[in-house]
Amino acid sequence: MEIEEFIGLVHLTQKLGLITPPIAEEVLSHIRLVNDNFIDPKILIQNNHLTAWQIGKIIAGDGTMLLFNGYQLLSPVGLGNLGRTYKAKKINTGEIVALKVLRKKHTSNNAETLKFLRQGEILKDINHPNIVKTLDLFPGTKNIPPYLALEWIKGGSVYDWLEIKTFLSCSEACLIMEDVIKAFLYLQKMGISHGNFSGAKVLLDNTSHPKINNFRFASIFDPLTRQIKNQNSLSFDYAGLEKHSNVSSTPTQSDIFFAGCLFYHLLTGKSPLPGSFQKRKEMYNSNEFKLLFNTEFEKTLPSETLPIIKNMISIDPKSRYNDFLQVQIAIQSIRKKIQSEYGVNSATNGSTIFLVIRSDKKRQLIKAYMQNRGFRILQANNLEQALNVYSRESFKHLIIELDSYLSIKETFAKMITESELRRRFLHTVFLVGKKKLMHIPARHGNTFIETPIDFSLVMEKIMLHEKT
């Protein structure tokens, strides 16, 4: 951008109230010292004065759209059927919020407006560390559409996190679910059902602090009798579940079912609900709805875990937990059992296991099994990479998938001539074909396990070596 254009951009930005006069003067003073006729407007982004989206809007002549009834819009973060969500800053306080604004096409529809404002109305007096706060609720005027200002959560949703991590260890998943359940226990006491729960409705302030969001389909019920006082129209999945089971469950039991689906997803990397909206719609309409289970990953879970999840996601409400207190006790029992059996707690990791497994699927299964029992996992594509890491950070166990000794002969020979200390403590588990590779040099700490892999046998060998 030519320097004259950039100066004009800064003046316009100041005029719009997006930056203060002192900041505008600071920026202009800086460019006067630059002996160049071209200025990259990204310097406004680098110094956190504006966002790239804001600059684009200003250059396009839409700068006035960035100011909205006392808020400065920073960037769009979500587009829904009912409204748009922006990261925004309250001008008079500088507070960062998530600003949900009703789409103009719905402003003349009273039913849609009430549905949009429902979350704010239900949660306006609720203050819980695991529920997103409503900070401002505006019902709308002729010129300004209705909006909600909610607490800004910087970490995205649980689903965003799972796209990176794929699945969590049992200990990690239990900690997240325990916080989610604390929120549900509070709501249960207040007589509120979420009505549309999923991982997309769980936002993460950080990896261990989930907050429930989006109560547009919430129902109000009597906490004592569980009778519904004020039911909103059921969400797609809640209505589909009720239709399929042909039994009306309590609002709390419906929330338990979908919380169970999230718990299963956290542990196995896949939701038991068919992922496609269209697929679920067809199943609900044809009354052929069925859950999809990741049975291979189920084998990696501690034995106490699966019965609890299957109870939570039982199609028949009569077989499901009645309330979240029962769920809380059950999930706490899993975490306590893991702590007592494997010495796992939230503050520390167990010994480190290094995996050299070619198959992504096999590697993930072994990783999940060992993580669920408290071990820290490192990974590499070959033995050389593993030993390079070992030279910087020693680990206790190495699991390597092996077709031929010749493929690692040179590296392995180097490994067994390393210092006596390393030879004594590095435990190597070879996953081999049905024929054992007997010509691998004898060495203290070698274990051979034939395929197909028995996870419990791998665990047995590792625990035996841990004790020695």
N, C-alpha and C positions, 0 to 999 in steps of 0.2 A: 504494500500500500504506500502510495506517495506520501511524503511527510505532511503536505497540506491536507490531504484526505484524512490522515490519522489525527491531526490536530482537530479537524472538524468532527471526527468520530468521538474524540474525548469530550469536546464541548457539548455535543448532543447528548452523550451519556450523562454528563453532569446536569444538563437541563432537564433530562427525564427523571433525575433523582436517583439514578442507579449507582453513582459514585458521588462522594462528597466533594466540595470545592478544594479542601486540602489535598485529597488524593489526586484530583485532576491536576492540581499545580505540581504535585510531586512527579507525576508521570511526564508532564510537559517539560519540567526542569531537566529530567533525565534525558529526554530526546534532544534537547538543545545541545547537550554535550556530545551527542553522537554525530560524527561527521559523515552522514550518509543521507541520501535523498529518499531511501526506501526504509520503511519501518514495518516490521511484522506485527500485526495486531495481537498476536499470541502473547506478547509481553503482558497484556492485560489479564490473560489467563494465568500465566506463570506466577504473577504476583497476587493471584486470588481476588482481583478486583471484579472480574466478570467471568462468566462461563462461555464456552465456545458456542453454545446454543443461543445465549443472549446476544453475542456479537453478530451471529448470523441473522438474528431477528432485526437487530438495529440496522445492519447493512441493507437488509431487504425492505426497510421502511416500516417494519412492524414493531418498532421500539415501544410504542404506547401500550402494546398488548402485554408487556412485561410487568406492568403495574396493575394490581387487582385488589381493590378495596382494602388498602393498608398492607398488602403483601407484595413482595418482589418475587416474581417467578424466576427460579434459577435454571431449572431443566425439567423436561417431562420424564416421568418414571413409570407411567402405566396408562394404558388406554383400555377402558372397559366399555361394556355396552351402555352403562348408565352414566358414567362420568369419566373425566380425565384426572389423573393424579400428577401433581408436580412437587418437586422439591422446591420449597419456597422459604423466604425469610420475612419475618414480621418486621416491618420498617421501623416502628418506634422502639422495638426492644432488641432487634438483631437475632431473635430466636429462630432456629431452623425448624421447619414443620413439614409434614406431608399434607399438602392441600388438595382435597378432592372436590372437584367442581362439577356440578351436574351439567350434562350436555344441553345445549339450547333447545334441541328438538324435543326434550322431555319436560321443559319448564312449564308448558301449558297442560301437562298431564298430571293431575293431582295425585293419582295413585302412584305413579313413578317417583314423584317428588317425595311423597311420604316414605316410600321404600328406601330412597336414597338417604334421607335424613334419619332413618331408623337407628342406625348404629350410634349416631351422636346422641339421640334421645335416650337410648337404653344405657349408654355408658357415661353420660355426662356427670353423674355423681359417683362413679366407681373409680377407686384408686387402688390398684393392685400391681405389684411389681412384675407380674407375668401377663398383664393385659394392657394393650396399647391405650394410652390416655386420649380422651377427647379434650382438646384445648379450646376450640371455638366452634360454634354452630351458628350458621346464618341461614334463615329460612328463605331468603330471596326477596327481591323487589322487582318492580317492572323492568329496571335496567341492569340489575345485578343478579345472576343466577344463584341458587342455593349452593352453599359449600360447607365442608367440614375441614377444620384444621386439626390434625392428629399428631401425636408425638412422632418425631422423626427417628426411625430405626435404620441405622446405617448398613447393617450386615446382609440385607436381602432376606429371602425366605429360606426355609429348610430345603425346599426343592432346589434352589440355586446352589446351596451348599452341597447337596447330594450329587449334583452334576459334576462337581470337582472330586468329591471323596468316594462316590459310588455307594458305599455302605459304611456304617459305624461299628465300632466294637460294642459288645454287649454292655460294658460299663458306661461308655459314652452315651449310648442310646437310652439306657435307664435314667441317667442324670437329666437328659432333655425331657423324657417322658414324665419324670417326677415333678419337674417345674411346670410342665403343661397341665398335669393333673392337679397341682396346687391351684392353678387358675380355675379349673373346672370345679373343684371342691368349693371355691369361693362363689362361683356362679350358681352352683347347685344350692348353696345356702341362701342365695339371694333370689332363687326361683327364676333363673335365666338359662335357657338352652341356646347354644351357639346356632344350631340349625343349618350350618353349611360348612362343617369343619373338614379341613384337609391340610396337607403340608404347606400349601400356598398361603394359608391363613396364619402360619406360624413364622414370625419374623425374628431375626437374630440380632440382638444388640452386640453380642459376641458369641463365640461358639458354645458357651454354657449358660446363656441367659435368654431363653426363648420368650416371646410375647405373642399372645393370641390377638388377632386382628379381624376386622370385617364381620360385623354382627348384623348384616342387612336382613338375614332370614331368621333372626332370633325369635324365640317364643318365651312368653312369660307364664310361669306356672306356680301353683301353690307348693312351697317347699315341703309341707307336711303331707298333703294328700297326693301330690304329683299331678293334680288335675290342672289342665291348661286353662289359664284365665284369658290370655290374649295371644292367639296363634297367628303368626304371619303365614302367608302362603309358603308351603314347603319348597325347599330347594329341589333341584332336579334329582340329585342322588338320594336325598332323604325320602322323597316321595317314591322313588323307584324301589328303594329297599322296603318300604312299608307295603307297597303294592305286591312285591315279590313274596314277602313273608306272609302276607294276608293276615297279619296281626298288628295291631297298633301298639307299638312299644312306647314306653314313657319317653319324653324328650331327652332325659338324661341318658337312657339306654341307647338312643340313636347316636348321641354324641360319643358314647363309649365305643360303639361299633366303628365309627370313622377314626377315632383315636387309635383303636387297635390296628386299623389299616396303616396308619402312619408308623406305628411301632414296628410292624412287620417290614415296612419299606425301609426304615432306618437300618434294620438288622440284615436284610437280604439284598438291598439295592433295587428291589422291585415292589411296587404296590400290588396287593392281591386284587385290586379293582382293575378291570380292563381299562387300559390307558386311553383309548379312543372314546370321546363323547358319543360318537355315532354308534360305536359297538355297544356301549352300555345302554343306549336308548333302544337299540334293537333287542337286546336281552330283556330289558324291563318290559317292553311292549309284548314280547312273545312269551313272557313268563319263563324264560330259560336262563335267567341270570345265574352265573356261577363265578366263584372266586378263582383266580389263577395263582397257583402256588409255585414258588421257586424251591422245589423239593431238594435240589442239590445243596443249596445254601442252608436249608433247614438242618442238614446233617452237621453243620459247623456250630450250631447253637448249643449252649449248655442245656441239658435235658429238662431243666425246670422252666425254660423260657417258652417253649412252643405251646404247652397246655394253657398257659395264661393268655397268650395271644389268641389261640383258637377259641377260648371262652369269650374274649372281647369281640371277636368277629363272627360269632355264631349267628347264622341267619335267623334262627328262632329266638326271639327275645327271652323266652322262658329259660333258655340255656345260657343266657348272657348274665354278666354281673348286673346287679340292681342299681348300684351307685358307684361313684368315683372313690369312695372311701375303701371299698373292697378292692378296686383296681390299684389304689395307692399301696395298700398292704401287700398285694401280690407282687407288684414290681419292686418294692423295697426288699422283699424276700429274695428275689433274684440277685440283686446287687450284694446283699449280705452273704448269700451262699457263695458267690464268686470270690468275695473278699476272704471268707473263711477257708475256702478250699484251695484257692490259688494265691492268696495273699495280695489280691488286687485292691487298690483303693484309688480314689480320684486324684490324689496328690503325687503318686509315684507310678512308674512303669516297672514291669518285671525285667528279666534278662532280655538281651537282644538276640533275635534270630535273623540271620541273613539268608534270603532266598535267591537262588539262581535257578529259575524255572522258566523254560521257554514258552510254554502254553499260558496265555493270559488267564484262561478259565481255571486251569489247575492252580496257578499262582494265587489267584483271588481266593479260591476255596481254602488253600492252606493258610493264607494270610488271615482270613476271617476266623478260621478255627483257632489259630494261635493267639490272635488279638483278643478273642472272646475269653481267653484264659489268662490274659494279663501280660502277654509278651509284647515287646516292642519289635516292629518289623522293619528291616531294611531290604532293598531289592537291587539287583543288578542283572545285566543280560549275560554275563559270563564270569568265570572264576577269577580272571585277571582283575576285573573291576572290583570284585568282592575283596580280594586280597589287598588292593590299593587302599580301599577304605579301611581294612583291618590294620594296615600299617599306621594309620592316623587315629583310628578309634577302634579298639579291640572289642570283639563281641564273643559270646560264649558258644553259639551254635550256628553252623552253616548247613543249610539244606540245599543239595544240588541234584538236579535231574540229569541222569547220565545214560547215554546210549552206548558210548564207547570210551574206554579208558584212554585211548590214543588221543582223543580230542582235548584231554586236559593233562596228558602225561608230563609235558615240560613244566607247566605251572604247578602241578601237584608235587613234582620232584623238588621244585624250589620251596614249596610250602613245608615239606617235611624236613628240609635242611635248615629251616629258620631256627631261632633260639629255642633252647630247651623249654623256656617258660611258655612260649606260644604253642609248642607241640603238646605241652601238658594240658593246656586249658581249652583249646579250640576243638569243639566236638563237631565232627563232620558226619552228616546223614546223607547217604547216597540213595536216591530213588532210582532203582534199576529195573530192567526187564526181568522176565521170569528166570532167566539164567544169570546167576550171580557172577559178578566180575571178580573172580578170585585172584586175578593177576595184579590187582591194585596192591601196591606195597603195604605190608602190615604196619599199622600205626596205632598208638594209643588214641582212643576217641573216635574210631571209625564205626559207623553203624550202617548196615545194608537193609533196605526195605524194598521188597518186590512190589511191582504194580499188579493189580490196581491198588492204589494207596489206601491203607487203613489209617485214618486220622488218629484214632485212639492209640494205635501202635506207635506212630510217630511221637505222640504226646508221652506215651509210656517211656520211650527211650530217652526223650529229652528230660523228663522229670527224674528219671534214674540218674542221669548225668548231673542234674542240678544238685541232687543229694550228695554225690560223690565229689 
